[in-house]
Every structure is written in structure tokens, then in C-alpha cells.
């Protein structure tokens, strides 16, 4: 079992939910990088980190990933949790496999990627609508916005799956059977007996 666990991947793939479970059931500190990235965007615009930039989506993800991988590396190398039996469960969208490999110490930090690469955008949208609640940011978006976002999510998922294969990192499609997949991840991470 590693000190820290990163659950990376596309929006609405179950990252936060899985990290919340790891926090609640196993005592890890849940860190939502979306909140940290939003804070960096507002406070330090000179970094060029902007999730809503008009730039090409994939290029923007690559740029943010390269910066956030360094940030996560500093967090996991800080020694903050050395005396504890637990560490951090970090959920993040913008962390690509190549940046995990390049910057983050795999001896103390596991990573698991979640995506929805096995469905068409229309099916991804149907699944989104089926499970959307007022707690989800997508609940407040228009159907057109969510349909566009679902197409992007499927495209990014396919690229993540390919990159995980290239770098031999675990990738899980969470379009269906999410709870079973979560159990597999928890078992692989050494959290289940």
C-alpha cells in the first residue's frame, strides 16, 4: 500500500466519489485538485493555468497537467504525512500519464485513471442525465453544453486510455459497473483485505 493515491481522469467518471470513499473508509485526506486549480487561476493568473481557456482543449490539458504534476510532486514529497498511517487521496482531471511518470514518485504514490472511452458521446450524455443530481455541476448546464462536453469527455478518455497503455498505467472505464470497478481499484491499492 502506497502513502498516497491519485485518482485521475475525465470529469464525471467517479474520481471524487472514489476519493471520498477512500477518505471515509480508510482515513486518507481527500484533496480535490479542481478547487486548488480554481484558486490558482484566480490568484495567480501569471501561471497561465486556465481550465476555461479558449485554447485547444487537449493542448490546455497538457499545459495544466505539466504544472499540476510538479505541484502534486511537491505535496507528496513534503513529508507532511510521514508520521501518519495514511496519506492523501487526490482527485484530478488534468494529470496526464507522461507527467505522472516524469514528475511524481511512484514509490510513494499510486495512480489510477478513470474514463469513459467505451461509449459514444450520445450514450455518455444519456448516462450523465440518468445520474445527474443538483450536487453535480452538469445539472445546471444546458443540454447543448452537456452534449458538447460529453463529446470532449469521450475524446479525452480515448487519449487517456491510449497513453495509459503506452506508460503501463492502470486505466478503468467507468461508464458501467462503477461500484465493481471501485472495488477492484481499492483491492489493487491494498486497501481491501
C-alpha positions in Angstrom: 0.0 0.0 0.0 1.4 3.4 -1.1 1.3 6.5 1.1 -0.7 8.5 -1.5 -3.3 7.6 -4.1 -4.1 9.7 -7.2 -7.5 9.1 -8.9 -7.1 10.9 -12.2 -9.3 11.1 -15.3 -12.2 12.8 -17.0 -15.0 14.8 -15.4 -17.9 12.8 -14.0 -16.1 9.5 -14.2 -16.3 8.9 -10.4 -13.0 10.4 -9.2 -14.4 12.4 -6.4 -16.7 9.7 -5.3 -13.9 7.2 -5.1 -11.6 9.6 -3.2 -14.4 10.4 -0.8 -14.8 6.7 -0.1 -11.1 6.2 0.4 -11.1 9.2 2.8 -14.2 8.0 4.8 -13.4 4.3 4.9 -9.6 4.3 5.2 -8.7 7.7 6.7 -6.9 9.3 3.8 -7.1 13.1 3.4 -9.2 13.8 0.3 -7.7 16.6 -1.8 -9.8 17.9 -4.7 -7.4 19.4 -7.2 -10.3 21.2 -9.0 -10.6 23.5 -6.1 -6.9 24.1 -5.9 -6.7 24.8 -9.7 -9.6 27.2 -9.4 -7.7 29.1 -6.7 -4.5 29.2 -8.8 -6.5 30.5 -11.8 -8.0 33.4 -9.7 -5.0 34.2 -7.6 -2.0 33.6 -9.9 -3.1 34.3 -13.5 0.5 34.7 -14.5 0.9 30.9 -14.3 -1.3 30.7 -17.5 -3.4 28.0 -15.8 -6.9 28.5 -17.1 -9.3 25.5 -17.3 -11.8 27.5 -19.4 -9.2 28.9 -21.8 -10.2 29.3 -25.5 -7.2 27.3 -26.4 -7.4 23.8 -27.9 -8.8 21.5 -25.2 -6.1 18.8 -25.4 -3.2 21.4 -25.5 -4.7 23.1 -22.5 -4.9 19.8 -20.6 -1.3 19.1 -21.4 -0.2 22.5 -20.2 -2.1 22.3 -16.9 -1.0 18.7 -16.4 2.7 19.7 -16.7 2.2 22.3 -14.0 0.0 20.3 -11.7 2.2 17.3 -11.8 5.0 19.4 -10.3 2.6 20.8 -7.7 1.4 17.3 -6.7 5.1 16.1 -6.5 5.8 18.9 -4.1 2.8 17.9 -2.0 3.7 14.3 -1.9 7.4 15.0 -1.2 6.6 17.5 1.6 6.8 14.9 4.4 3.5 16.2 5.8 2.1 12.8 6.3 5.3 10.8 7.2 4.3 10.2 10.8 0.7 9.1 9.8 -0.6 5.7 8.8 -2.4 7.4 5.9 -1.7 10.0 3.2 -3.7 11.8 0.6 -6.3 10.6 -1.9 -6.0 13.2 -4.7 -8.6 13.5 -7.4 -7.6 15.4 -10.6 -8.7 15.8 -14.2 -5.6 17.4 -15.7 -2.9 14.9 -14.9 -1.6 13.0 -17.9 0.3 9.7 -17.7 3.5 11.1 -19.1 3.6 13.8 -16.4 2.9 11.4 -13.6 5.8 9.2 -14.8 8.1 12.3 -15.3 7.4 14.1 -12.0 5.7 12.0 -9.4 7.5 9.5 -7.2 5.7 6.2 -7.9 7.3 4.6 -4.8 5.0 6.7 -2.6 2.1 7.4 -4.9 -0.1 5.1 -6.9 -2.3 6.4 -9.8 -5.5 5.1 -11.3 -7.1 6.6 -14.4 -10.8 6.7 -14.9 -12.5 7.4 -18.2 -15.5 6.7 -20.4 -13.8 5.6 -23.6 -16.1 2.7 -24.4 -19.2 4.6 -25.2 -20.3 7.1 -27.9 -20.9 10.7 -26.9 -24.6 10.2 -27.2 -24.5 7.3 -24.7 -22.2 9.3 -22.4 -24.8 12.1 -22.4 -27.6 9.6 -21.6 -25.6 8.2 -18.7 -24.9 11.7 -17.5 -28.6 12.7 -17.5 -29.6 9.5 -15.8 -27.4 10.1 -12.7 -27.2 13.9 -12.7 -28.2 15.5 -9.3 -28.2 19.0 -8.0 -24.8 18.3 -6.4 -23.3 18.0 -9.9 -22.1 21.0 -11.9 -23.5 19.4 -15.1 -27.0 19.6 -13.6 -27.0 23.4 -14.2 -25.7 23.3 -17.7 -27.9 23.3 -20.8 -28.5 20.1 -22.8 -26.3 21.6 -25.7 -23.4 22.4 -23.3 -23.5 18.9 -21.8 -23.7 17.2 -25.2 -20.6 19.1 -26.3 -18.8 18.3 -23.1 -19.7 14.6 -23.4 -18.1 14.5 -26.9 -15.0 16.1 -25.3 -15.0 13.6 -22.4 -15.2 10.6 -24.7 -12.3 12.1 -26.9 -10.1 12.8 -23.9 -11.0 9.3 -22.4 -9.8 7.6 -25.6 -6.5 9.5 -25.5 -6.0 8.8 -21.8 -6.6 5.1 -22.4 -4.0 5.1 -25.1 -1.5 6.9 -23.0 -2.1 4.6 -20.0 -1.3 1.7 -22.4 1.9 3.4 -23.5 3.1 4.1 -20.0 1.7 0.9 -18.5 -0.6 2.7 -16.0 -4.0 1.4 -14.9 -7.0 2.7 -16.8 -10.6 1.8 -16.0 -13.7 2.6 -18.0 -16.4 3.7 -15.5 -19.3 4.0 -18.0 -20.9 1.0 -16.4 -20.4 -1.2 -13.3 -18.7 1.6 -11.3 -19.0 0.0 -7.9 -17.4 -3.2 -9.1 -14.6 -1.2 -10.7 -14.1 0.8 -7.4 -13.8 -2.5 -5.5 -11.1 -3.6 -8.0 -9.1 -0.4 -7.5 -9.4 -0.5 -3.7 -8.2 -4.1 -3.8 -5.3 -3.3 -6.1 -4.3 -0.4 -3.9 -4.1 -2.7 -0.9 -7.0 -1.1 0.9 -9.2 -4.1 1.0 -8.2 -7.3 2.9 
